[in-house]
Each structure stands twice: as structure tokens, then as C-alpha cells.
């Protein structure tokens, strides 16, 4: 059905997630089934890759790209560009300006605390900024935010002249205690922008938090990412507009909200987990509908396996992460990633042991079975060799499989170990399954959580093939494969709202009501100003507050949702009770120490602009029986068995006993022996693992 050529009718939603191997797209239309596409990611030209995905969506609805975009009311975009720049060691040439006496903050980092009892001669990651491009200026604010030495603009002028002579593209500015009084940084930022067209990153805007080194590293990394990410996002926005998109394109952040292209371009460090965050948000939406409070989110794509938790209905959040060997502040959904995807390459180490990943075949040439010239055996080739994948093709039949090439590369790899192609394939699957199970243990068992108390949500193009085996290994009894599993992150992106995260450190007793109230008021006003700039209507605005608290004398803090209402002594007393409950839930009953006193550490406000979001529709449950559409020979535990196959999507109420293979557009679900799957009212596959 062709799209209406009427720019006044805009009711379609598009989500696009650019991954390391595939670019996933989803189109949601009122009264129509969701439409999904997967196209190869164009690493060399991400804009062309995005447009290629939109072309595929338009072709599927028999429309031109301009007609598709003209009908679109919301387009959400997830990008791996910022993360890729870090992995590849790329970015802009950066200069840095800091308080006199602190030139070596980025050089020394936190070696004193990190390296106690370790070899101090071992290599460390290089500083984010060369020492020759770090400049000191005279200024000083004390720990109360009071100016005790004025800003010396002559020093600033000398620094700018030298930075210009060195040809820097971006400048970071971080002064001591500037998160308490940002006046000096603001004046330097204004001078920098007047002097040149540099990308300017200032700590009071990027990370107004306690911690001199981490704040400096965050500011510097944001500057390094700024020019390429800004160029990319503004190019995407311009291209979409020229192709007919009237809606404001939005970008997914690591914290699980959307920003305009302009806002995201100014704070690229907020995009480091852009795509994976969408899948976690989609999981939360579906889990709420299903009445599930504890969920393990497992996203296996072509390059990585990403794990995150939802515990008692709450997302796992973090404010610190390791990137480029440095610790940085970045509000984000807590996601752990390992190099275990469908494109992960099998290899033999010097000890003649079979290994898998972290290197990936990517989208070009990709796994050998894609028929694009791949010469290395991958996880996808192993699944193909074992018969788990439909030889008629992936991505709804768009990509036919070259089974002979898969067998050839597996035979070549196995010859180093004296294994057949089938034995090599089974070894690769066992290794990658064990690696994914260990990644989940690092987020559960290592933190005192029992994975058996969680439901495993498996999504991404590859996860449904491995989910039942991982669940069995961990003792998890239920697995959910969502209907939109192949593009679940893209769905979560378009199903999200605009969200600005504003933070500020204030280490004060929880009883200091005036200070806490004043800081929250400042953050909320700034959040509302941001929503003003986004043209969010008053009725579509929400303000949420959280606080990081700790017992006095402790180093680490715990994040707690603030109660609603005016900030007074009664509300803060309730916040203290919530903190103690959360603390003892995390660390065990009786571990709290209320007598030591409770301190506020970081105050955070989420300014949310509610946008048009898709709804999860329920369908009535029908009959249980469903006939297989065919069968495939599958290698399973050393022998060849005949496995019934089912062409999806199956209907709500259908029930299938393993062994079985469920071939859906974009993914195949493997249901082993002694396992069965039921289709629920949301058309999710609910697998019961014995």
C-alpha cells in the first residue's frame, strides 16, 4: 500500500538503530502490523547507511523515501559512532585549560588509588590530551564556591593563542570546584567561542560533579568526540529534512531518553551506549505489561552481547564508566558488553585452544555463510553448519545462506585441532554460550543477585538461538523472545521520550533542607529551559528527581528515587527511609548504619518531554495446536536429529514442544529438547526451560 502523499497526515513512527553489523529499522503505523527491516551497516558512511535503511522501509510499504518521511511524526535514531571513535582511538585534536597547579591531573589520573600494591612500571592508557596542549590559568574557587582568586584573562589569551598555533579542533575547560561556582568556566567558554569556531566542552555543563580527575577526563573526552559526532548528527538532521522529514529527529542517549540532534551534538559523551539503551527500555515497557518485575535484558547482535538488569521494576543505572582506559562521568543505563555476537570470529590460540571473539567479521565481508567473501569462521557460520538457520535466508529471505562456504571455513579452522566442521561448530557455540552466561553472572551472582529470580529477555538477531541454552546453564526457568526481537532496540528508541538529565554534586547532610531545596530548584529550572528550547508543550512535561546518598564516612553512594512533593524536612525523612531500605536490599539486612548519619552526594533531575509513543496491543489467545511448516536436520549434542520448523509469526495461544526451530523475519528461535514455547497475548515467545 502506497503512503499518502500528504504532509499534513503524520502518524507513522520510525526507529533506527545503527549497530556494528546491521542497521535495524522498525515502522509503526496505526492499525497495521509493525514492519521491520535489517540492512548492512555502512561503517564508512553512516549517513548513507541510515538512508539505505529508510529506503528499505519505504520499499516495503511501496512508497518513496520522501513519502515515508513526510508521513512520519517521530523518528528516533540510535548510533554507535561515539563508541566506535573510542574503540578506534579516533577523534578531534584537543586542547585543555585548567586551574594553575593542576596541569597533570589528566596525566596522573587516579594512579595512586588504582595501583596500590601493583607494578607501577606497567603501561597505562595515555592521557586524553597531550601535556603540551594542556594550559594553566590563574583562578581559584574554594570548596564553598566562593571566589578567592579572580580569573586572569591574560592567561586565557595566551592559552588560546598557543592552542590556535597547534591547530586544535576542540577545547576542554575544567577548573577546580567549578561545579559549585561556574562563573570562571563560563567566561572562558565565551572567550573561546569568540576567538575561534572550536568545539568547546566545559565541565560545569558536561559533568558538574565531585571528583577532580573524573570530571576532567569526562570534559576532555567530550571535547575529543565533539567535532566528528557534531558533524555526523547535523549531517543526518540536514539529510532527513531535505528528504521530506518535517518532524524533529531525535537521538537516543545512554541514559535512556531522546535528545534533539543539536542537544546531542553538544554532549556526545551522552551517546556512548545509544543503541543498547533502547533495547533495555523496550524490555521495561514489555515487562510492565507482562507483570514482570525482575528481568535480565540480553541483546545479541552481530558484534556484541549486551546485558542489563531490571530489578523490582527499576532500571540499573550508573554514573561512571570506563572508556579509552579512563573513568568518566556519564549518566547511563548500566550495560555490560562483551565481544560475543553472530559475527564473532573463532580462532586457535598458541596453546591450541579454540577461542571465540572479541573480533568480529562485521557487515563487510561478514560471516562466510553470507556469501560476501568472508574467510573466517563465525558464530553465525557455526549455527548455519549445525542446521539451526534457515538455508533459504536471513532477514526475511533477503539474505540467502551459502552453506558450503560456512562448512569450508569451519573445516579449515577445525583442521588445526583435528576436529570436523560439525565438532568445530559445536565447540564455537559452547564457548560463546559460556561467555554470555559469565557476562550475566557478572551482573547478578557477582552482585549478590540470584539469576534464577529473573526472566531472561532475549533479543537482537542472534540471541533467540542461544537463549534457552544460557537459561538452562543459569537455572533460569523462563525466557521471553519479543515479537520485535530483531529490531527491539530500534523499537525502544522510538518508544522513548525526550529526556534531559541534569546533575549536581552537593555533599551535605540529608537534614540540610534549604541547600537541597535550592539545588533541586536550580536543576528543575534548567530542565524546564531545555524543554522550552525543544518546544515541548506544558501539558507534555514531567520532572522526576533522584538522589545519591551514602552513610557518612563511606566512599560509595546509592541512587534512590525522590518522593514527590515540596522538599521539606518530612520529605527528606521519607527519603532517608527509602535509602536505608534500598541499601539493605543491595547489601543485606542489618548492613545499614543510620547512626553514622546520611549524606546527600549528587542531586539529579530528569526533565522529560512526553512524545508520541507506540502502544503494545494485546490479542486474544487462540488454539494451542499448530502444525509445523517443515523440518531441518540439526546437529545436537553430537548427533543429527530431525527438528520440526515453524514459520512465524505464530498466533497468540499457540504452543510448541521442543525440539523445534521457529523461523521469524530477522531471527530464528531454537527450542531444545525438554523445552516448550507458548505465544502470549503480545505475540512474544515465552519459553519454559526445564
ABEGO torsion letter per residue (X at the ends): XBBBBBAABBABBBBBBBBAABBBBBBBBBGBBBBBBBBBBBAABAAAAAAAAAAAAAAAAGBBAAAAAAABABBBBBBAAAAAAAAAGBEBBBBBBBBBGAAAAAAAEAAAAAABGBBAABBBBBBABBAAABBBBBBBBBAAGBBABBBBAAAAAAAAAAAAAAGBABBBBBBBGAAABAAAAAAAAAAAAAABABBBBBAAAABBBBGAAAAAAAAAAAAAAAAAAAAAAAAAAAAAAAAGBABBBBBBBAAGBBBBAAAAAABAAAAAAAAAAAAAAAAAAAAAAAGBABBBBBBBBAABBBBBBBBGGBBBBBABBBBGGBBBBBBBBBBBBBBBBAABBBBBBAAGBBBBOABBAEAOAEBAAAGAGBABBBAAAAAAAAGABBAAEBGGGABBBBAAAAAAAAAAAAAAAGBBAAAAAAAAAAAAAAAAAAAAAAABAAAGBBAAABBBBBBEAAAAAAAAAAAAAAGBABBBBBAAAAAAAAAAAAABBBBBBBBBBBBBBAABAAAAAAAAAAAAAAAAAAAAAAGBBAAABBBBBBBBBBBBGBABBBBBBBBBEBBBAAAAAAAAAAAAAAAAAAAEBGABBAAAEBBBABBBBBBBBBBBBBBBBBBBBBBABBBBAEBBBBBBGGBBBBBBBBBOBBBBGBBBBOBBBBBBBGBBBBBBBGBBBBBBAAGBBBBBBX
